[in-house]
Amino acid sequence: MDKVVNLAKRRGLVFSGSEIYGGLANSYDFGPLGVELKNNIKKLWWRMFVQERSDVVGLDSGIILSAKVWERSGHLKNFNDELVECKSCHERYKAGDLKKKVCPSCGKDEFTKTRAFNTMFKTNLGPVATPTQSPPYQGGEEEGVVYLRPETAQGIFVDFKTVQETSRQRVPFGIAQIGKVFRNEITPGNFIFRTREFEQMEIEYFVREENWKKHFDEWESEMKRWIEAVGIDKKRVKYVDVPDSERAHYSKKTIDIEFEFPFGQSELYGLAYRTDFDLKAHGLDYRDPATGDRFVPHVIEPSLGVERTVLAVLLSCYDEVAGGRTTTTAAAKEKEIVLRLPRSIAPIKAAVLPLSKKKELTEAARAIRDKLAKRFMTDYDETGSIGRRYRRQDEVGTPFCITVDFDTLNDNQVTIRERDTMEQKRLGIEEVEDYLLANL
């Protein structure tokens, strides 16, 4: 875990937020390479589950919704964690996280009684704040109290009717959304595993009640397909049926898809059968245009966190190789980091490297980079030995390095090196773009 965290910070993937002011606890920013990785993961998910499917459409709903949404959905009453406080050092924890009933901070074993802690962020709409109210909140927007959404799902549910009618979809169909959510976690931690601000990739798939099991199984298979496509190590993934006592208030069946993180096996994704709870709570139904039947659809929900995906991908793809991948003698004594990311999500697709800083080489290399940049995220690097530059690209997962050498000036060919096999081949400059298109 430390190696991945150090790599993430050193190479501008992920680092602490507000760092120049001492940082903000459990707040992280995604740097130049991190935002590319994150965006590529979201693009892959969108392509697989929206673009390539005729039965799923997209949505981008608001982060701030009417307070009545959360009242009707049951979040104000039920979206709680059990909080305990150490009587000695006053650190607060989720009751369920204290496996040994001992304070991780001071080692004492005396705690307060558990109490419910609603994890939604409350704020005010408009310039005037209202007195603090305790959930369940019964007022409306006129009082100014609103909440930052703790899930993207409710935005989908309240827009169900409009989306269904305008897209002319028929049950079974799904609505997909990627967006920020906020949870006032009691004990965030483990790098980007649990934070108070994060992104979800969620689908609400609407079905007839009698067909829910079939669709549930289909979406479990789809999530397995996703895990393989995004590069998560399947051997470290476990599928756990959540018992009745631990399921969310809206769920009749939930599978937690867990991953073996260095800090223990923990939830990566969730697949829930939400029944008709949500649409019924909002007073919404569906009329089948073919039969005229009117009913409340049931819902299958595959829910995936973006940040947890990034972490599982980094842990799965991180590799260390004994020296010898490069030609330098010094490198042969070291371990080289190789991030074996799937090509579809690699932050940089190709790096263009002139063999030396001589003007004629750098000008030719920059011209190649500028042309490729119209189609691919590329990098240009002329600093250090060619071996060291290869290593820099290997450790951020760049699939291809394109070397411009002195022969290039005569034969208009470059050398392309592949990250994992280290195979090299000569290609004409005009062939490079088609080669990358065929292999990315």
ZIURRA-V989778 format. One line per field, one symbol per residue. ss: DSSP state (H for helix, E for strand, - for the rest). phi: phi as a letter, one per 20 degrees, with the letter a starting at -180 (. if undefined). psi: psi as a letter, one per 40 degrees, with the letter a starting at -180 (. if undefined). Layout:
ss->???
phi->???
psi->???
This chain:
ss->-HHHHHHHHH---EEE--HHH------EEE-HHHHHHHHHHHHHHHHHHHH----EEE-----EE-HHHHHHH-HHHH-EEEEEEE-----EEEHHH-------------E---EEEE--EEEE----------------HHH-EEEE----HHHHHH-HHHHHHHH-----EEEEEEEEEE------E----E--EEEEEEEEEEE-HHHHHHHHHHHHHHHHHHHHHH---HHHEEEEE--HHH------EEEEEEEEE--EEEEEEEEEEEE-HHHHH----EE------EE--EEEEEEEEHHHHHHHHHHHHEEEEE--------HHH-EEEEE----------EEEEE----HHHHHHHHHHHHHH-----EEE-----HHHHHHHHH-----EEEEE---HHHH-EEEEEE-----EEEEEHHHHHHHHHHH-
phi->.fffffffffdmebbfelffdnndgldcdefgefffffffffffffffdcfededccdbceffddggfgffffnffedecdedccffedmfdbfgfeefelcffednfcdcfffbfcfeeeebceoedfdgfcdffedecffeneccffebegfffffegffffffelfcfebccdbdafccceffcfqlmefccecbdddccddecfgfdfffffffffffffffgffenefffedcddfefgfdfffeedbcdeedcefgepfbfdcccceeldgffffemdbcdffednfdbefecdcecceffffgffffffefbccfgpfdefffffededeceefgffdggdebddcffbefgfffffffffgfffffdcfcccbcdnfffffgfffgfdnffcddeddffgfddlccdddegeemfcbecfgfefffffgfdd
psi->ddddddddddefdhiiifdefeihhfhiihadddddddddddddddddeddeheehiiigiidhiiddddddeedddegiihhihhedeeiiihdeegdefhhddeeifhiiiiihhheihhahhiehiiihiiihheaaddeehiihheieddddddedddddddefiihhiihihhiiihhgidgiafbedhiehiiihihhhhiideeddddddddddddddddddeehhdeehihhhhideeiidehdhhhhhiigideihihdiihiheaedddddefiahhhddeeihihiihhhhhhhdddddddddddehihhiiedieidddeeihhhhhfiiddehdhdihhhidieiddddddddddddddeedihiihhehiidddddddddeeehdhhhhhadddddefiihhhhddeeiiihiideeddddddde.
